[in-house]
Amino acid sequence: MDWCSETADGVVLSVRAKPRSSRAGIDGFMGDALVVRIRCAPVDGKANKELVETLADEFSVPKSRVEFRSGESSKSKRILLKGVDLAVVKAKIGM
């Protein structure tokens, strides 16, 4: 699974953001990344804020436990879900 890796801090996800979507949420995979749809345009950090909120809702964690590792200005991002087990991530995605 190239789209996620477990670390001592939690799980790091490879995410491909899809801004300007009609709805927000996880939308499967694109290559080696988890696709997350967000409604906001990538302007003034609004899309990143909505991405954090969407991932926090999808994985049932507080927003403070969703942290960017890289890619804040790119569609391809690496995001840490602090304190989350890999098994929980797989269960939420349906694997």
Buried (B, 14 or more C-beta within 10 A) or exposed (E): EEBBEBEEBBBBBBBBBBBEBEEBEBBEBBEEBBBBBBBBEBEEEBBBEBBBBBBBEBBEBEEEBBBBBEBEEEBBBBBBBBEBEBEBBEEEBEE
